Amino acid sequence: MLKKILIAAAVSQLLVLSAYAQADKATVKKEAAEAVKKGELDKGEASDAPKAKSTKARADVKAEAKEAVKKDAPRGEAATK
C-alpha cells in the first residue's frame, strides 16, 4: 500500500505545472477519489502490513521481560537466535 501511495504522490507531483504551486484540499481529495476508483489506491485502512507476531497481553510480556532480566537472560537479538 505504501508503494501505491508513493507512486500516486510522485505522479501527482509530475502534474504540477509550477515548482511552487500547491493543490488545494478539494483537488487532492478529487485526485485521491479517482485513484481509488481506478484501483491505484486501497480504500480505507486496508494495508499489506504484517500482523503482529505476539498474541500475548502487554502485561504478560512485561512480566516475562522482568523475570528474564532477573535471571540475566540474553537480551536483544541474542535472545532470538
TAHU-V590271 format. One record per residue. N is the residue number from 1. RES is the residue in three letters. SS is DSSP state (@ for helix, = for strand, . for the rest). PSI is psi in degrees with one decimal (none if undefined). D_FIRST is the distance of its C-alpha to the first C-alpha in whole Angstrom. Layout:
n=N res=RES ss=SS psi=PSI d_first=D_FIRST
n=N res=RES ss=SS psi=PSI d_first=D_FIRST
This chain:
n=1 res=MET ss=. psi=-38.8 d_first=0
n=2 res=LEU ss=@ psi=-38.4 d_first=4
n=3 res=LYS ss=@ psi=-41.7 d_first=5
n=4 res=LYS ss=@ psi=-40.5 d_first=5
n=5 res=ILE ss=@ psi=-43.8 d_first=6
n=6 res=LEU ss=@ psi=-38.8 d_first=9
n=7 res=ILE ss=@ psi=-44.3 d_first=10
n=8 res=ALA ss=@ psi=-38.9 d_first=11
n=9 res=ALA ss=@ psi=-41.1 d_first=12
n=10 res=ALA ss=@ psi=-42.7 d_first=14
n=11 res=VAL ss=@ psi=-41.7 d_first=15
n=12 res=SER ss=@ psi=-32.5 d_first=16
n=13 res=GLN ss=@ psi=-32.6 d_first=18
n=14 res=LEU ss=@ psi=-26.1 d_first=20
n=15 res=LEU ss=. psi=-11.9 d_first=21
n=16 res=VAL ss=. psi=128.7 d_first=23
n=17 res=LEU ss=. psi=-35.7 d_first=27
n=18 res=SER ss=. psi=146.7 d_first=28
n=19 res=ALA ss=. psi=-25.9 d_first=27
n=20 res=TYR ss=. psi=0.0 d_first=28
n=21 res=ALA ss=. psi=142.8 d_first=27
n=22 res=GLN ss=. psi=139.4 d_first=24
n=23 res=ALA ss=. psi=144.8 d_first=23
n=24 res=ASP ss=. psi=170.7 d_first=24
n=25 res=LYS ss=@ psi=-40.2 d_first=22
n=26 res=ALA ss=@ psi=-39.8 d_first=23
n=27 res=THR ss=@ psi=-42.8 d_first=21
n=28 res=VAL ss=@ psi=-44.0 d_first=18
n=29 res=LYS ss=@ psi=-39.1 d_first=18
n=30 res=LYS ss=@ psi=-45.6 d_first=19
n=31 res=GLU ss=@ psi=-40.3 d_first=17
n=32 res=ALA ss=@ psi=-42.1 d_first=14
n=33 res=ALA ss=@ psi=-40.1 d_first=15
n=34 res=GLU ss=@ psi=-40.1 d_first=16
n=35 res=ALA ss=@ psi=-38.1 d_first=13
n=36 res=VAL ss=@ psi=-42.5 d_first=12
n=37 res=LYS ss=@ psi=-37.7 d_first=15
n=38 res=LYS ss=@ psi=-11.2 d_first=14
n=39 res=GLY ss=. psi=11.9 d_first=11
n=40 res=GLU ss=. psi=-23.9 d_first=9
n=41 res=LEU ss=. psi=147.9 d_first=7
n=42 res=ASP ss=. psi=148.2 d_first=7
n=43 res=LYS ss=. psi=139.3 d_first=10
n=44 res=GLY ss=. psi=-144.1 d_first=11
n=45 res=GLU ss=. psi=29.4 d_first=10
n=46 res=ALA ss=. psi=138.7 d_first=8
n=47 res=SER ss=. psi=146.2 d_first=6
n=48 res=ASP ss=. psi=11.8 d_first=6
n=49 res=ALA ss=. psi=141.6 d_first=8
n=50 res=PRO ss=. psi=149.2 d_first=12
n=51 res=LYS ss=. psi=157.3 d_first=15
n=52 res=ALA ss=. psi=142.1 d_first=17
n=53 res=LYS ss=. psi=-29.8 d_first=20
n=54 res=SER ss=. psi=140.9 d_first=23
n=55 res=THR ss=. psi=7.3 d_first=24
n=56 res=LYS ss=. psi=155.9 d_first=27
n=57 res=ALA ss=. psi=151.2 d_first=28
n=58 res=ARG ss=@ psi=-41.0 d_first=28
n=59 res=ALA ss=@ psi=-39.2 d_first=32
n=60 res=ASP ss=@ psi=-42.8 d_first=32
n=61 res=VAL ss=@ psi=-42.9 d_first=30
n=62 res=LYS ss=@ psi=-38.7 d_first=32
n=63 res=ALA ss=@ psi=-41.7 d_first=35
n=64 res=GLU ss=@ psi=-40.6 d_first=35
n=65 res=ALA ss=@ psi=-40.7 d_first=34
n=66 res=LYS ss=@ psi=-42.4 d_first=37
n=67 res=GLU ss=@ psi=-40.6 d_first=39
n=68 res=ALA ss=@ psi=-37.8 d_first=37
n=69 res=VAL ss=@ psi=-39.3 d_first=38
n=70 res=LYS ss=@ psi=-37.7 d_first=42
n=71 res=LYS ss=. psi=-1.5 d_first=42
n=72 res=ASP ss=. psi=44.2 d_first=41
n=73 res=ALA ss=. psi=158.5 d_first=38
n=74 res=PRO ss=. psi=144.7 d_first=36
n=75 res=ARG ss=. psi=158.5 d_first=33
n=76 res=GLY ss=@ psi=-142.5 d_first=30
n=77 res=GLU ss=@ psi=-27.7 d_first=29
n=78 res=ALA ss=@ psi=-27.9 d_first=32
n=79 res=ALA ss=@ psi=-24.5 d_first=32
n=80 res=THR ss=. psi=-10.4 d_first=29
n=81 res=LYS ss=. psi=none d_first=31
